[in-house]
């Protein structure tokens, strides 16, 4: 059933029917409370629908599990910026910049998580794409 709900949500998003997409994703959550794909899609759909207050609720749920989720960090930064809290917005922007991940990966169970390569703290904390253009001498070519 989850696949069918994902397709329903995808079609609804494609036609900008965000209310229907939210309902489909909530049905996915009723089957699996740890479906972080559904949680993130609900956050985005609320934002795209103009309901940033509900979007931040789901962004916070996502960030509780994946604290470096780039898209949710940026959504949180936009939320706080629109509410006039520049300090909190700045905090989320800084966390997003520090985030090494350039893609979002959604896992429904711990067994699906790949083995992660551990990087030495001696390596640069700057994002790879930044280093390629601004500091190629600091780029670790072995990665």
N, CA, C and O atoms as a GROMACS GRO file, in nm:
protein
  572
    1UNK      N    1   0.082  -0.120   0.000
    1UNK     CA    2   0.000   0.000   0.000
    1UNK      C    3   0.086   0.126   0.000
    1UNK      O    4   0.046   0.228  -0.056
    2UNK      N    5   0.201   0.119   0.060
    2UNK     CA    6   0.286   0.238   0.068
    2UNK      C    7   0.328   0.286  -0.071
    2UNK      O    8   0.333   0.407  -0.096
    3UNK      N    9   0.357   0.192  -0.162
    3UNK     CA   10   0.395   0.231  -0.297
    3UNK      C   11   0.281   0.306  -0.365
    3UNK      O   12   0.303   0.407  -0.432
    4UNK      N   13   0.160   0.257  -0.346
    4UNK     CA   14   0.043   0.322  -0.406
    4UNK      C   15   0.027   0.464  -0.350
    4UNK      O   16  -0.004   0.558  -0.423
    5UNK      N   17   0.047   0.478  -0.219
    5UNK     CA   18   0.036   0.610  -0.156
    5UNK      C   19   0.146   0.703  -0.207
    5UNK      O   20   0.121   0.822  -0.229
    6UNK      N   21   0.266   0.650  -0.226
    6UNK     CA   22   0.376   0.732  -0.280
    6UNK      C   23   0.342   0.782  -0.421
    6UNK      O   24   0.368   0.897  -0.455
    7UNK      N   25   0.285   0.695  -0.501
    7UNK     CA   26   0.246   0.734  -0.638
    7UNK      C   27   0.133   0.838  -0.634
    7UNK      O   28   0.133   0.933  -0.712
    8UNK      N   29   0.039   0.820  -0.544
    8UNK     CA   30  -0.069   0.917  -0.527
    8UNK      C   31  -0.012   1.053  -0.487
    8UNK      O   32  -0.052   1.156  -0.541
    9UNK      N   33   0.082   1.051  -0.392
    9UNK     CA   34   0.144   1.176  -0.347
    9UNK      C   35   0.223   1.240  -0.461
    9UNK      O   36   0.218   1.362  -0.480
   10UNK      N   37   0.296   1.160  -0.537
   10UNK     CA   38   0.376   1.214  -0.648
   10UNK      C   39   0.288   1.279  -0.754
   10UNK      O   40   0.319   1.386  -0.804
   11UNK      N   41   0.176   1.211  -0.787
   11UNK     CA   42   0.083   1.270  -0.885
   11UNK      C   43   0.024   1.400  -0.833
   11UNK      O   44   0.011   1.497  -0.908
   12UNK      N   45  -0.012   1.401  -0.705
   12UNK     CA   46  -0.072   1.521  -0.647
   12UNK      C   47   0.029   1.636  -0.646
   12UNK      O   48  -0.008   1.751  -0.674
   13UNK      N   49   0.153   1.608  -0.614
   13UNK     CA   50   0.256   1.712  -0.615
   13UNK      C   51   0.279   1.762  -0.757
   13UNK      O   52   0.295   1.882  -0.779
   14UNK      N   53   0.279   1.670  -0.853
   14UNK     CA   54   0.298   1.708  -0.993
   14UNK      C   55   0.189   1.801  -1.044
   14UNK      O   56   0.215   1.885  -1.130
   15UNK      N   57   0.069   1.787  -0.991
   15UNK     CA   58  -0.041   1.874  -1.032
   15UNK      C   59  -0.063   1.989  -0.933
   15UNK      O   60  -0.160   2.064  -0.944
   16UNK      N   61   0.029   2.001  -0.837
   16UNK     CA   62   0.025   2.107  -0.735
   16UNK      C   63  -0.098   2.100  -0.647
   16UNK      O   64  -0.147   2.201  -0.596
   17UNK      N   65  -0.148   1.977  -0.630
   17UNK     CA   66  -0.258   1.953  -0.538
   17UNK      C   67  -0.196   1.909  -0.405
   17UNK      O   68  -0.196   1.791  -0.371
   18UNK      N   69  -0.142   2.005  -0.332
   18UNK     CA   70  -0.064   1.976  -0.213
   18UNK      C   71  -0.149   1.918  -0.100
   18UNK      O   72  -0.099   1.838  -0.021
   19UNK      N   73  -0.275   1.956  -0.092
   19UNK     CA   74  -0.362   1.900   0.012
   19UNK      C   75  -0.377   1.749  -0.006
   19UNK      O   76  -0.371   1.674   0.091
   20UNK      N   77  -0.395   1.705  -0.130
   20UNK     CA   78  -0.406   1.560  -0.157
   20UNK      C   79  -0.274   1.489  -0.129
   20UNK      O   80  -0.274   1.377  -0.078
   21UNK      N   81  -0.163   1.553  -0.161
   21UNK     CA   82  -0.032   1.494  -0.134
   21UNK      C   83  -0.010   1.479   0.016
   21UNK      O   84   0.044   1.378   0.062
   22UNK      N   85  -0.050   1.580   0.092
   22UNK     CA   86  -0.036   1.574   0.237
   22UNK      C   87  -0.118   1.458   0.294
   22UNK      O   88  -0.070   1.384   0.380
   23UNK      N   89  -0.239   1.442   0.245
   23UNK     CA   90  -0.324   1.331   0.293
   23UNK      C   91  -0.263   1.196   0.258
   23UNK      O   92  -0.264   1.105   0.341
   24UNK      N   93  -0.209   1.181   0.138
   24UNK     CA   94  -0.146   1.055   0.100
   24UNK      C   95  -0.025   1.026   0.188
   24UNK      O   96  -0.004   0.912   0.230
   25UNK      N   97   0.054   1.128   0.216
   25UNK     CA   98   0.173   1.110   0.301
   25UNK      C   99   0.133   1.080   0.445
   25UNK      O  100   0.200   1.003   0.514
   26UNK      N  101   0.025   1.139   0.491
   26UNK     CA  102  -0.023   1.109   0.627
   26UNK      C  103  -0.072   0.964   0.636
   26UNK      O  104  -0.059   0.901   0.741
   27UNK      N  105  -0.130   0.913   0.528
   27UNK     CA  106  -0.169   0.771   0.528
   27UNK      C  107  -0.045   0.683   0.535
   27UNK      O  108  -0.046   0.579   0.601
   28UNK      N  109   0.064   0.724   0.465
   28UNK     CA  110   0.190   0.649   0.475
   28UNK      C  111   0.241   0.651   0.618
   28UNK      O  112   0.291   0.550   0.668
   29UNK      N  113   0.229   0.764   0.685
   29UNK     CA  114   0.274   0.775   0.824
   29UNK      C  115   0.190   0.690   0.918
   29UNK      O  116   0.240   0.641   1.019
   30UNK      N  117   0.063   0.674   0.886
   30UNK     CA  118  -0.022   0.590   0.972
   30UNK      C  119   0.023   0.444   0.967
   30UNK      O  120   0.003   0.370   1.063
   31UNK      N  121   0.084   0.403   0.855
   31UNK     CA  122   0.138   0.268   0.842
   31UNK      C  123   0.275   0.255   0.905
   31UNK      O  124   0.309   0.152   0.962
   32UNK      N  125   0.355   0.362   0.894
   32UNK     CA  126   0.493   0.358   0.943
   32UNK      C  127   0.530   0.496   0.995
   32UNK      O  128   0.558   0.587   0.917
   33UNK      N  129   0.531   0.511   1.125
   33UNK     CA  130   0.560   0.641   1.188
   33UNK      C  131   0.702   0.690   1.159
   33UNK      O  132   0.730   0.809   1.172
   34UNK      N  133   0.792   0.600   1.119
   34UNK     CA  134   0.931   0.636   1.092
   34UNK      C  135   0.957   0.655   0.943
   34UNK      O  136   1.072   0.645   0.899
   35UNK      N  137   0.854   0.683   0.865
   35UNK     CA  138   0.872   0.706   0.721
   35UNK      C  139   0.915   0.851   0.702
   35UNK      O  140   0.832   0.941   0.689
   36UNK      N  141   1.046   0.871   0.699
   36UNK     CA  142   1.100   1.007   0.692
   36UNK      C  143   1.083   1.069   0.554
   36UNK      O  144   1.088   1.192   0.541
   37UNK      N  145   1.064   0.988   0.452
   37UNK     CA  146   1.029   1.042   0.321
   37UNK      C  147   0.894   1.112   0.330
   37UNK      O  148   0.878   1.224   0.282
   38UNK      N  149   0.797   1.046   0.393
   38UNK     CA  150   0.663   1.104   0.406
   38UNK      C  151   0.668   1.230   0.492
   38UNK      O  152   0.602   1.329   0.460
   39UNK      N  153   0.746   1.226   0.600
   39UNK     CA  154   0.756   1.343   0.687
   39UNK      C  155   0.812   1.462   0.610
   39UNK      O  156   0.761   1.574   0.622
   40UNK      N  157   0.916   1.440   0.532
   40UNK     CA  158   0.975   1.551   0.456
   40UNK      C  159   0.880   1.601   0.348
   40UNK      O  160   0.873   1.721   0.324
   41UNK      N  161   0.809   1.511   0.282
   41UNK     CA  162   0.716   1.554   0.178
   41UNK      C  163   0.601   1.635   0.237
   41UNK      O  164   0.554   1.731   0.175
   42UNK      N  165   0.554   1.598   0.356
   42UNK     CA  166   0.449   1.675   0.421
   42UNK      C  167   0.501   1.816   0.451
   42UNK      O  168   0.430   1.914   0.429
   43UNK      N  169   0.624   1.825   0.501
   43UNK     CA  170   0.682   1.956   0.531
   43UNK      C  171   0.689   2.041   0.404
   43UNK      O  172   0.650   2.158   0.405
   44UNK      N  173   0.738   1.983   0.295
   44UNK     CA  174   0.748   2.059   0.170
   44UNK      C  175   0.610   2.099   0.118
   44UNK      O  176   0.590   2.213   0.076
   45UNK      N  177   0.515   2.007   0.122
   45UNK     CA  178   0.381   2.038   0.070
   45UNK      C  179   0.316   2.150   0.150
   45UNK      O  180   0.251   2.238   0.092
   46UNK      N  181   0.332   2.148   0.281
   46UNK     CA  182   0.278   2.258   0.361
   46UNK      C  183   0.345   2.390   0.320
   46UNK      O  184   0.278   2.492   0.307
   47UNK      N  185   0.476   2.386   0.302
   47UNK     CA  186   0.546   2.510   0.263
   47UNK      C  187   0.499   2.557   0.126
   47UNK      O  188   0.469   2.675   0.108
   48UNK      N  189   0.492   2.466   0.029
   48UNK     CA  190   0.450   2.504  -0.106
   48UNK      C  191   0.306   2.554  -0.107
   48UNK      O  192   0.267   2.633  -0.193
   49UNK      N  193   0.226   2.508  -0.012
   49UNK     CA  194   0.087   2.551   0.000
   49UNK      C  195   0.074   2.681   0.078
   49UNK      O  196  -0.036   2.734   0.093
   50UNK      N  197   0.187   2.732   0.127
   50UNK     CA  198   0.185   2.859   0.199
   50UNK      C  199   0.163   2.846   0.349
   50UNK      O  200   0.148   2.948   0.417
   51UNK      N  201   0.160   2.724   0.401
   51UNK     CA  202   0.136   2.702   0.543
   51UNK      C  203   0.269   2.667   0.612
   51UNK      O  204   0.293   2.552   0.649
   52UNK      N  205   0.354   2.768   0.628
   52UNK     CA  206   0.487   2.746   0.684
   52UNK      C  207   0.482   2.704   0.830
   52UNK      O  208   0.573   2.636   0.877
   53UNK      N  209   0.377   2.743   0.902
   53UNK     CA  210   0.365   2.704   1.044
   53UNK      C  211   0.353   2.553   1.059
   53UNK      O  212   0.415   2.496   1.149
   54UNK      N  213   0.276   2.488   0.974
   54UNK     CA  214   0.268   2.342   0.978
   54UNK      C  215   0.391   2.277   0.917
   54UNK      O  216   0.431   2.168   0.958
   55UNK      N  217   0.452   2.343   0.821
   55UNK     CA  218   0.573   2.290   0.759
   55UNK      C  219   0.684   2.273   0.861
   55UNK      O  220   0.756   2.174   0.860
   56UNK      N  221   0.698   2.370   0.950
   56UNK     CA  222   0.807   2.365   1.048
   56UNK      C  223   0.786   2.251   1.148
   56UNK      O  224   0.884   2.197   1.200
   57UNK      N  225   0.664   2.215   1.176
   57UNK     CA  226   0.636   2.102   1.267
   57UNK      C  227   0.697   1.974   1.211
   57UNK      O  228   0.762   1.898   1.283
   58UNK      N  229   0.675   1.950   1.081
   58UNK     CA  230   0.728   1.829   1.019
   58UNK      C  231   0.878   1.840   0.993
   58UNK      O  232   0.948   1.739   0.998
   59UNK      N  233   0.926   1.959   0.965
   59UNK     CA  234   1.071   1.978   0.950
   59UNK      C  235   1.142   1.945   1.081
   59UNK      O  236   1.248   1.882   1.080
   60UNK      N  237   1.084   1.987   1.193
   60UNK     CA  238   1.142   1.956   1.324
   60UNK      C  239   1.143   1.805   1.351
   60UNK      O  240   1.239   1.752   1.407
   61UNK      N  241   1.037   1.736   1.311
   61UNK     CA  242   1.034   1.590   1.327
   61UNK      C  243   1.144   1.524   1.246
   61UNK      O  244   1.210   1.431   1.293
   62UNK      N  245   1.164   1.572   1.125
   62UNK     CA  246   1.269   1.518   1.039
   62UNK      C  247   1.407   1.546   1.099
   62UNK      O  248   1.492   1.456   1.105
   63UNK      N  249   1.429   1.669   1.143
   63UNK     CA  250   1.559   1.707   1.198
   63UNK      C  251   1.588   1.636   1.331
   63UNK      O  252   1.705   1.622   1.368
   64UNK      N  253   1.486   1.593   1.402
   64UNK     CA  254   1.509   1.517   1.525
   64UNK      C  255   1.578   1.385   1.494
   64UNK      O  256   1.656   1.336   1.576
   65UNK      N  257   1.551   1.327   1.378
   65UNK     CA  258   1.613   1.200   1.338
   65UNK      C  259   1.738   1.222   1.253
   65UNK      O  260   1.838   1.151   1.270
   66UNK      N  261   1.733   1.319   1.162
   66UNK     CA  262   1.845   1.350   1.074
   66UNK      C  263   1.883   1.496   1.093
   66UNK      O  264   1.839   1.581   1.015
   67UNK      N  265   1.963   1.527   1.194
   67UNK     CA  266   1.991   1.667   1.230
   67UNK      C  267   2.064   1.747   1.122
   67UNK      O  268   2.068   1.870   1.130
   68UNK      N  269   2.123   1.681   1.023
   68UNK     CA  270   2.193   1.753   0.917
   68UNK      C  271   2.118   1.747   0.784
   68UNK      O  272   2.179   1.764   0.678
   69UNK      N  273   1.989   1.724   0.789
   69UNK     CA  274   1.909   1.719   0.667
   69UNK      C  275   1.904   1.856   0.601
   69UNK      O  276   1.836   1.947   0.649
   70UNK      N  277   1.978   1.871   0.493
   70UNK     CA  278   1.998   2.001   0.430
   70UNK      C  279   1.867   2.072   0.395
   70UNK      O  280   1.849   2.189   0.428
   71UNK      N  281   1.778   2.003   0.328
   71UNK     CA  282   1.652   2.066   0.286
   71UNK      C  283   1.568   2.112   0.404
   71UNK      O  284   1.506   2.219   0.399
   72UNK      N  285   1.566   2.033   0.510
   72UNK     CA  286   1.488   2.071   0.628
   72UNK      C  287   1.556   2.183   0.706
   72UNK      O  288   1.488   2.266   0.767
   73UNK      N  289   1.689   2.187   0.705
   73UNK     CA  290   1.760   2.299   0.767
   73UNK      C  291   1.727   2.429   0.695
   73UNK      O  292   1.703   2.532   0.758
   74UNK      N  293   1.725   2.423   0.562
   74UNK     CA  294   1.693   2.543   0.483
   74UNK      C  295   1.547   2.584   0.500
   74UNK      O  296   1.516   2.703   0.505
   75UNK      N  297   1.457   2.486   0.508
   75UNK     CA  298   1.317   2.518   0.533
   75UNK      C  299   1.303   2.587   0.669
   75UNK      O  300   1.229   2.684   0.681
   76UNK      N  301   1.374   2.537   0.770
   76UNK     CA  302   1.370   2.599   0.903
   76UNK      C  303   1.425   2.741   0.898
   76UNK      O  304   1.372   2.831   0.963
   77UNK      N  305   1.532   2.760   0.823
   77UNK     CA  306   1.590   2.895   0.810
   77UNK      C  307   1.489   2.990   0.746
   77UNK      O  308   1.476   3.105   0.790
   78UNK      N  309   1.418   2.944   0.643
   78UNK     CA  310   1.316   3.029   0.579
   78UNK      C  311   1.204   3.060   0.676
   78UNK      O  312   1.154   3.173   0.680
   79UNK      N  313   1.164   2.961   0.755
   79UNK     CA  314   1.056   2.982   0.853
   79UNK      C  315   1.094   3.092   0.951
   79UNK      O  316   1.018   3.186   0.973
   80UNK      N  317   1.212   3.079   1.011
   80UNK     CA  318   1.252   3.177   1.112
   80UNK      C  319   1.276   3.314   1.050
   80UNK      O  320   1.252   3.415   1.115
   81UNK      N  321   1.324   3.319   0.926
   81UNK     CA  322   1.344   3.448   0.859
   81UNK      C  323   1.211   3.517   0.834
   81UNK      O  324   1.199   3.639   0.853
   82UNK      N  325   1.110   3.441   0.792
   82UNK     CA  326   0.978   3.503   0.767
   82UNK      C  327   0.912   3.547   0.896
   82UNK      O  328   0.825   3.635   0.895
   83UNK      N  329   0.950   3.487   1.008
   83UNK     CA  330   0.895   3.526   1.139
   83UNK      C  331   0.981   3.630   1.208
   83UNK      O  332   0.956   3.664   1.324
   84UNK      N  333   1.081   3.682   1.140
   84UNK     CA  334   1.160   3.791   1.193
   84UNK      C  335   1.264   3.752   1.296
   84UNK      O  336   1.322   3.839   1.362
   85UNK      N  337   1.291   3.623   1.312
   85UNK     CA  338   1.393   3.579   1.408
   85UNK      C  339   1.522   3.553   1.331
   85UNK      O  340   1.553   3.439   1.294
   86UNK      N  341   1.598   3.660   1.307
   86UNK     CA  342   1.720   3.650   1.228
   86UNK      C  343   1.825   3.561   1.293
   86UNK      O  344   1.901   3.494   1.223
   87UNK      N  345   1.830   3.561   1.425
   87UNK     CA  346   1.932   3.480   1.493
   87UNK      C  347   1.908   3.331   1.471
   87UNK      O  348   2.001   3.256   1.440
   88UNK      N  349   1.783   3.288   1.486
   88UNK     CA  350   1.752   3.146   1.461
   88UNK      C  351   1.770   3.112   1.314
   88UNK      O  352   1.820   3.004   1.281
   89UNK      N  353   1.729   3.200   1.227
   89UNK     CA  354   1.746   3.177   1.085
   89UNK      C  355   1.894   3.159   1.052
   89UNK      O  356   1.932   3.068   0.979
   90UNK      N  357   1.977   3.246   1.106
   90UNK     CA  358   2.122   3.239   1.086
   90UNK      C  359   2.178   3.106   1.137
   90UNK      O  360   2.264   3.045   1.073
   91UNK      N  361   2.128   3.061   1.251
   91UNK     CA  362   2.171   2.934   1.309
   91UNK      C  363   2.145   2.818   1.211
   91UNK      O  364   2.233   2.734   1.190
   92UNK      N  365   2.026   2.814   1.152
   92UNK     CA  366   1.993   2.706   1.060
   92UNK      C  367   2.072   2.718   0.929
   92UNK      O  368   2.111   2.617   0.871
   93UNK      N  369   2.096   2.839   0.884
   93UNK     CA  370   2.177   2.858   0.763
   93UNK      C  371   2.319   2.808   0.788
   93UNK      O  372   2.377   2.741   0.703
   94UNK      N  373   2.374   2.841   0.904
   94UNK     CA  374   2.510   2.794   0.938
   94UNK      C  375   2.516   2.643   0.944
   94UNK      O  376   2.611   2.582   0.895
   95UNK      N  377   2.415   2.581   1.005
   95UNK     CA  378   2.412   2.434   1.009
   95UNK      C  379   2.403   2.376   0.868
   95UNK      O  380   2.464   2.273   0.840
   96UNK      N  381   2.327   2.440   0.782
   96UNK     CA  382   2.315   2.391   0.644
   96UNK      C  383   2.448   2.402   0.570
   96UNK      O  384   2.485   2.312   0.495
   97UNK      N  385   2.519   2.512   0.591
   97UNK     CA  386   2.648   2.531   0.525
   97UNK      C  387   2.750   2.428   0.576
   97UNK      O  388   2.830   2.376   0.498
   98UNK      N  389   2.746   2.401   0.705
   98UNK     CA  390   2.840   2.305   0.763
   98UNK      C  391   2.809   2.161   0.723
   98UNK      O  392   2.894   2.073   0.736
   99UNK      N  393   2.690   2.137   0.674
   99UNK     CA  394   2.646   2.003   0.638
   99UNK      C  395   2.728   1.952   0.520
   99UNK      O  396   2.734   2.017   0.416
  100UNK      N  397   2.791   1.838   0.535
  100UNK     CA  398   2.871   1.778   0.427
  100UNK      C  399   2.784   1.709   0.322
  100UNK      O  400   2.825   1.696   0.206
  101UNK      N  401   2.667   1.664   0.361
  101UNK     CA  402   2.582   1.589   0.270
  101UNK      C  403   2.527   1.680   0.161
  101UNK      O  404   2.476   1.789   0.190
  102UNK      N  405   2.538   1.635   0.037
  102UNK     CA  406   2.482   1.713  -0.073
  102UNK      C  407   2.354   1.653  -0.126
  102UNK      O  408   2.290   1.713  -0.213
  103UNK      N  409   2.315   1.537  -0.077
  103UNK     CA  410   2.191   1.474  -0.120
  103UNK      C  411   2.116   1.426   0.001
  103UNK      O  412   2.174   1.400   0.106
  104UNK      N  413   1.986   1.415  -0.013
  104UNK     CA  414   1.902   1.361   0.092
  104UNK      C  415   1.881   1.213   0.065
  104UNK      O  416   1.851   1.173  -0.047
  105UNK      N  417   1.897   1.132   0.168
  105UNK     CA  418   1.872   0.989   0.158
  105UNK      C  419   1.770   0.954   0.265
  105UNK      O  420   1.785   0.992   0.381
  106UNK      N  421   1.666   0.883   0.227
  106UNK     CA  422   1.561   0.848   0.320
  106UNK      C  423   1.566   0.698   0.346
  106UNK      O  424   1.568   0.618   0.252
  107UNK      N  425   1.566   0.660   0.472
  107UNK     CA  426   1.570   0.520   0.510
  107UNK      C  427   1.445   0.489   0.589
  107UNK      O  428   1.402   0.569   0.673
  108UNK      N  429   1.386   0.374   0.563
  108UNK     CA  430   1.269   0.334   0.640
  108UNK      C  431   1.308   0.240   0.753
  108UNK      O  432   1.229   0.217   0.844
  109UNK      N  433   1.428   0.185   0.749
  109UNK     CA  434   1.475   0.102   0.860
  109UNK      C  435   1.627   0.115   0.871
  109UNK      O  436   1.694   0.152   0.775
  110UNK      N  437   1.678   0.084   0.988
  110UNK     CA  438   1.822   0.096   1.013
  110UNK      C  439   1.902   0.001   0.923
  110UNK      O  440   2.015   0.032   0.887
  111UNK      N  441   1.844  -0.112   0.887
  111UNK     CA  442   1.916  -0.209   0.803
  111UNK      C  443   1.941  -0.156   0.662
  111UNK      O  444   2.029  -0.207   0.592
  112UNK      N  445   1.864  -0.055   0.619
  112UNK     CA  446   1.884   0.002   0.487
  112UNK      C  447   1.996   0.104   0.482
  112UNK      O  448   2.037   0.146   0.374
  113UNK      N  449   2.045   0.145   0.597
  113UNK     CA  450   2.147   0.249   0.600
  113UNK      C  451   2.281   0.191   0.554
  113UNK      O  452   2.323   0.087   0.604
  114UNK      N  453   2.348   0.256   0.460
  114UNK     CA  454   2.478   0.205   0.414
  114UNK      C  455   2.585   0.229   0.519
  114UNK      O  456   2.568   0.312   0.609
  115UNK      N  457   2.694   0.157   0.506
  115UNK     CA  458   2.808   0.180   0.594
  115UNK      C  459   2.870   0.314   0.554
  115UNK      O  460   2.896   0.338   0.436
  116UNK      N  461   2.892   0.399   0.651
  116UNK     CA  462   2.946   0.531   0.624
  116UNK      C  463   3.097   0.532   0.641
  116UNK      O  464   3.149   0.472   0.735
  117UNK      N  465   3.165   0.599   0.554
  117UNK     CA  466   3.309   0.616   0.565
  117UNK      C  467   3.335   0.726   0.668
  117UNK      O  468   3.276   0.834   0.660
  118UNK      N  469   3.422   0.700   0.762
  118UNK     CA  470   3.454   0.798   0.865
  118UNK      C  471   3.572   0.880   0.817
  118UNK      O  472   3.675   0.826   0.776
  119UNK      N  473   3.556   1.010   0.821
  119UNK     CA  474   3.660   1.100   0.775
  119UNK      C  475   3.738   1.155   0.893
  119UNK      O  476   3.681   1.182   0.999
  120UNK      N  477   3.866   1.172   0.874
  120UNK     CA  478   3.953   1.227   0.978
  120UNK      C  479   3.917   1.372   1.003
  120UNK      O  480   3.883   1.446   0.911
  121UNK      N  481   3.923   1.414   1.129
  121UNK     CA  482   3.893   1.553   1.162
  121UNK      C  483   3.998   1.647   1.107
  121UNK      O  484   3.978   1.768   1.105
  122UNK      N  485   4.111   1.593   1.061
  122UNK     CA  486   4.216   1.678   1.004
  122UNK      C  487   4.178   1.730   0.866
  122UNK      O  488   4.233   1.829   0.819
  123UNK      N  489   4.084   1.663   0.802
  123UNK     CA  490   4.041   1.708   0.670
  123UNK      C  491   3.955   1.832   0.683
  123UNK      O  492   3.902   1.861   0.790
  124UNK      N  493   3.943   1.903   0.576
  124UNK     CA  494   3.868   2.028   0.577
  124UNK      C  495   3.720   2.005   0.606
  124UNK      O  496   3.663   1.904   0.566
  125UNK      N  497   3.660   2.100   0.677
  125UNK     CA  498   3.516   2.092   0.703
  125UNK      C  499   3.437   2.168   0.596
  125UNK      O  500   3.314   2.176   0.605
  126UNK      N  501   3.505   2.223   0.498
  126UNK     CA  502   3.437   2.296   0.391
  126UNK      C  503   3.377   2.199   0.291
  126UNK      O  504   3.435   2.093   0.267
  127UNK      N  505   3.263   2.232   0.233
  127UNK     CA  506   3.201   2.143   0.133
  127UNK      C  507   3.290   2.123   0.012
  127UNK      O  508   3.364   2.213  -0.028
  128UNK      N  509   3.283   2.003  -0.046
  128UNK     CA  510   3.367   1.965  -0.159
  128UNK      C  511   3.352   2.063  -0.276
  128UNK      O  512   3.453   2.105  -0.334
  129UNK      N  513   3.229   2.101  -0.312
  129UNK     CA  514   3.209   2.190  -0.427
  129UNK      C  515   3.271   2.327  -0.402
  129UNK      O  516   3.315   2.393  -0.496
  130UNK      N  517   3.274   2.372  -0.276
  130UNK     CA  518   3.338   2.499  -0.244
  130UNK      C  519   3.489   2.488  -0.265
  130UNK      O  520   3.553   2.577  -0.321
  131UNK      N  521   3.544   2.376  -0.218
  131UNK     CA  522   3.688   2.357  -0.230
  131UNK      C  523   3.732   2.348  -0.377
  131UNK      O  524   3.839   2.397  -0.413
  132UNK      N  525   3.650   2.286  -0.460
  132UNK     CA  526   3.686   2.271  -0.600
  132UNK      C  527   3.703   2.405  -0.669
  132UNK      O  528   3.786   2.420  -0.758
  133UNK      N  529   3.624   2.503  -0.627
  133UNK     CA  530   3.629   2.632  -0.694
  133UNK      C  531   3.712   2.736  -0.620
  133UNK      O  532   3.767   2.828  -0.683
  134UNK      N  533   3.723   2.724  -0.487
  134UNK     CA  534   3.789   2.829  -0.410
  134UNK      C  535   3.922   2.789  -0.347
  134UNK      O  536   4.007   2.875  -0.323
  135UNK      N  537   3.941   2.662  -0.320
  135UNK     CA  538   4.065   2.619  -0.254
  135UNK      C  539   4.104   2.480  -0.300
  135UNK      O  540   4.106   2.386  -0.220
  136UNK      N  541   4.135   2.464  -0.429
  136UNK     CA  542   4.164   2.330  -0.481
  136UNK      C  543   4.283   2.263  -0.414
  136UNK      O  544   4.294   2.140  -0.416
  137UNK      N  545   4.373   2.342  -0.355
  137UNK     CA  546   4.489   2.284  -0.288
  137UNK      C  547   4.451   2.213  -0.160
  137UNK      O  548   4.527   2.128  -0.112
  138UNK      N  549   4.334   2.245  -0.100
  138UNK     CA  550   4.290   2.183   0.025
  138UNK      C  551   4.198   2.064   0.001
  138UNK      O  552   4.154   2.000   0.097
  139UNK      N  553   4.167   2.034  -0.124
  139UNK     CA  554   4.074   1.926  -0.158
  139UNK      C  555   4.143   1.791  -0.147
  139UNK      O  556   4.249   1.769  -0.205
  140UNK      N  557   4.083   1.701  -0.072
  140UNK     CA  558   4.135   1.566  -0.056
  140UNK      C  559   4.092   1.485  -0.179
  140UNK      O  560   3.974   1.453  -0.191
  141UNK      N  561   4.182   1.454  -0.267
  141UNK     CA  562   4.151   1.387  -0.393
  141UNK      C  563   4.111   1.240  -0.374
  141UNK      O  564   4.057   1.178  -0.466
  142UNK      N  565   4.138   1.182  -0.256
  142UNK     CA  566   4.108   1.042  -0.233
  142UNK      C  567   3.961   1.016  -0.205
  142UNK      O  568   3.918   0.900  -0.204
  143UNK      N  569   3.883   1.118  -0.183
  143UNK     CA  570   3.740   1.101  -0.150
  143UNK      C  571   3.660   1.083  -0.276
  143UNK      O  572   3.538   1.067  -0.270
   0.00000   0.00000   0.00000
